Amino acid sequence: MEKPRHLTSLVIRLLQDEKLQPASYVGKVPGVEDLVIIPGQGVAYFKVDNERFDREAFEAALGRECSLDFARESTFPWYALYQF
C-alpha cells in the first residue's frame, strides 16, 4: 500500500479584481495539488505538498510575491494561514 502524502493548506487573500485560474497552478506549479477559489470571501485555498512545493514557480504563476507560512502541526488552525 502506498504511503499517503501529507498535504498542507495554504490560504491566499486575493487582491481586488484578481482572478485565478486553477489550470495555471494544479499540475503546473510543483507541489500544488488542488485549488479552491471563493470569490465572495476573496480567498483561494491551495493544497500543497511541502516536499515538492516550488515557491518561485508559485509566485511567478501568481504574478506577485507573498509571504508563505505553512502549518507545521496538524492542530494548527487553518484560519491562521491567511496571507495579507
HUMO-V90395 format. One record per helix or strand of 3 or more residues. SS is the DSSP state (H for helix, E for strand). FROM is the first residue (numbers start at 1). TO is the last residue. If there is no record, write none. Layout:
SS;FROM;TO + SS;FROM;TO
//
This chain:
E;8;13 + H;22;24 + E;32;38 + E;43;48 + H;55;62 + H;78;81
//
